[in-house]
């Protein structure tokens, strides 16, 4: 079983991947671990380090569930998957989740109020462009992920992540059985 889960920040990719990993007793690969040096999310790993970590995971795991994408720096990465899952979520709910997560991570003193009176920061401002960015070369946007789905050699399953983890898990297993 090789599953990759993509979608906008805050759609529940990591939560679902961790859940599947625990249920199936397979490796959970969080692509944030390739990109970032630590959980402060302030400094990127060099490209060589990312590729080294990716190769180690691929070579040592025949089954895995991946949360996130490495497409922009490794276009052929995870191309041997059995299923590509795209998660979407109501935009207001997604942004509320992200604001809550960012305020817990960075505290409100590092944030400011946007034009709607909502707390924001550079990351949240970037997240607001998820649906509006048009270039497939813009990492982490729908345009980029739509392109990934279009060229995917594996089946693509689009899911609304407002469903329960059990419901999402069941839909994924049913798709894999086809």
Long-range contacts (C-beta under 8 A, 24 or more apart in sequence): 1-26, 1-63, 1-64, 1-65, 1-82, 1-176, 2-63, 2-64, 2-65, 2-78, 2-80, 2-81, 2-82, 2-83, 3-64, 3-65, 3-66, 3-81, 3-82, 3-83, 3-84, 3-85, 3-172, 3-176, 4-65, 4-66, 4-69, 4-78, 4-81, 4-83, 4-84, 4-85, 5-65, 5-66, 5-67, 5-68, 5-85, 5-86, 5-87, 6-68, 6-69, 6-84, 6-85, 6-86, 6-87, 6-145, 6-148, 7-86, 7-87, 7-88, 7-89, 7-145, 7-161, 8-87, 8-88, 8-89, 8-94, 8-127, 8-130, 8-131, 8-140, 8-142, 9-94, 9-98, 9-123, 9-127, 9-130, 9-140, 10-89, 10-94, 10-95, 10-97, 10-98, 10-101, 10-127, 11-87, 11-88, 11-89, 11-94, 11-161, 12-87, 12-89, 12-161, 13-67, 13-68, 13-87, 14-67, 14-68, 15-165, 16-67, 16-85, 16-87, 16-161, 16-165, 16-168, 16-169, 17-65, 17-66, 17-67, 18-67, 19-165, 19-169, 20-65, 20-169, 20-172, 21-65, 23-169, 24-63, 24-65, 26-61, 26-63, 26-64, 26-65, 27-57, 27-61, 27-63, 27-64, 27-65, 28-64, 28-65, 28-67, 29-57, 29-61, 29-64, 29-65, 29-66, 29-67, 30-66, 30-67, 30-68, 31-66, 31-67, 31-68, 31-69, 31-70, 32-67, 32-68, 34-70, 41-105, 41-123, 47-73, 50-74, 69-139, 69-140, 69-144, 69-145, 69-148, 71-139, 71-144, 71-148, 72-137, 72-139, 72-144, 79-153, 81-154, 82-154, 82-155, 82-176, 83-154, 83-155, 83-156, 83-157, 83-172, 83-175, 83-176, 84-148, 84-149, 84-152, 84-154, 84-155, 84-156, 84-157, 85-156, 85-157, 85-158, 85-159, 85-172, 86-145, 86-149, 86-156, 86-157, 86-158, 86-159, 87-159, 87-160, 87-161, 88-158, 88-159, 88-160, 88-161, 89-160, 89-161, 89-162, 90-162, 91-131, 93-162, 94-127, 95-124, 95-127, 95-128, 98-123, 98-124, 98-127, 99-124
